[in-house]
Amino acid sequence: MKAAGPIGRLGRWTATHFRVVLVAWLALALVMGFFAPRVEHALSGAGWEATGSESLEVRKQVDEQFGGMSSSALMVVIHSETLKSNDPAFAVAIKGAAGTLASSEDVSRVITPDAGGWISPDGSTVVVQGGAAADSNQMVRAADELKVELAALDNEQIDVSLTGASGMWSDFNQANKEAMLKSELISWPVTLAILVLAFGSLVAAGLPLMLTILGLVAAAGTLYLGTSIADISIWAMNFALMFALALGIDYALFIVYRFRAALSDTEDPVAAVETSMETAGKAVLFSGLTVLISLSAVLLVPSPAFRSMAIGIMLSVIFVLAASLTLLPAVLGRIGPKVNSLSLPWVRQGEHRSARFAAWGERLWKRPLLYGIPAFLVLVGLALPILNLDTGMPSIKVVPSSDQSRQGYEQLAGAFGPGAPGTVQVVTSGELSADTTAVLESDPGIARVVPAVESGGGEVLIQAIPDDDPSTNEMAATIERLRSDLPAQSLLGGASVENFDLENALAGKTALVIGVVLALGFLLLLIALRAPVVAALGVLTNLLAAGAAFGVAKLIFQDGMLSGLLGFESQGFLDAWAPVFFFAMIFAISMDYSVFLLSSAKEHWEKSGDPKEALIGGMAHSGRVIFAAAGVMVAVFFTFALSGPLPPKEMGIILGVAVLLDAALVRLLLLPVLIRLAGRSAWWLPAWADRILPKVSFGH
């Protein structure tokens, strides 16, 4: 037996220094646990914007020079089916709404209908506005509080609803939070049941929960501390929880399975830990690095929300990975054979090689094309719909119909036209005011231009109500046309323009993000496996699985298939962040499974030099782990399809389908077939690459 490498030696050290490792992790958990409960109130609800865009500059100037009446301003829609704005009861509601807004320190000023506010032609709908005295994130927090007070003004005759961008993000985040909690309540019992079946004992099944909880607490505490430096999206915590659970299960499964097998060969738990970490632990390290690399590409997107979400996931991965490489081997070294305590009666301990997956590998080796061609055709067929994939920023349809922001939005659109919720703002100089107004009035996509308002510094704010709903292609065309026709010094902004700029920023970075993910993923697999053909096959099959998942998403969310069954209203497009953000997440998970399978195959190749033994041995020793881990992930992700709002459904369906296809058709079928067809050349390494690549081995 050759000497252990750094990961194996780390495993031996942790197993022989249990108390030191335990105290260190308990100290970290206590410190971070002190901050973790505060994270939910510190995270921000906005940040869905394109950093450095023209629309953000407009928001900044309007807030500074025009009393905060930017896209972050609060809009209270007061509507009645029976009363008019000059009725006494209506006046009471207006006064109450104005007073509620004025009571908030986040509101700079209040504009009522009689002071230049909005009154519908029939007098049934008015708008009370509250200027933003804080940034967009704080205005969402203000909306969280004010919408409760404003709802109290409702009565049988009058509806009072807080809408606008801040109100919409407030309701959007709240609906998603409730959906996440609902999904987690459903997924945890399912996860526990699958864990017990996968590990075969209650003691072993508890180990991934230990990693998950520690990773989540540490990530939550770090995110809270991070809010003192920069705004971090509340979604960062949601995704951190998902990945802490998913990777905690994956890593614990792979290491514990190997530890049980090692225990059957030696009575020394410390030696078993060293063997496990030298093989499975090394694979876990490379898996974690590939996940981090995939997610780091999202940082290329110039948007605070997406960058902070990626950072949140990466933090959870870092802590779960660290715990898997230190605390888990320390615990295994201490409990030794007790890892099999409270086992299910049919479980055979120490069984690392799965006879069923070995037989499956034999079948693929004998008839690769019989199984490989149908799998390839299915994946390609599912991926073809992405050729007609459309994306867009979320419409009001993502907000539940009972929420204030959606009710106010629909009342606003009904009273002032479909484009009223997407009012555009133009900041220009006094000298260009007439020319700017003329362009707006002559544009076919503009229904009405509001008289210009001057600031004390010589700037002018001109607002215009478009003809079309903010989420339509016609509105996008209007924005592009105005950007082309307005005087060069005139800046175009408003909530709908901010969404347009963010969508363009996402689209502009999609190809770069995908390219970076593929390139870095290949490089890391090349370093880990020292086999360029296998590394390329791993990356390309990951791409095929992701394409198939997005093809299914196009059919469901853009075309509306299964909308009745899943309980959602199709927007006619996929949310714009999906191709970038969900691709990175899918690729990260797929690479996780790729490393497990290919590292095991590489280990057998190093021992035998036989491509058949490498394939079948790799399948036999990793197939069950991949199958069990995928089962947990699919169950967890598909619970989000039961959630109310559309975005969690998109996330759950896309990620769940991706994991299902990846495990069933790619990792356990198509990739082994391609390795079989490549034969010995799958493990070929050019001499020049052998000289420059680090010597990485998965054998022990």
Summary of the structure (lengths in Angstrom):
residues: 700
radius of gyration: 28.5
end to end distance: 6.5
largest distance: 90.9
contacts: 2669
relative contact order: 0.12
helix: 70%
strand: 8%
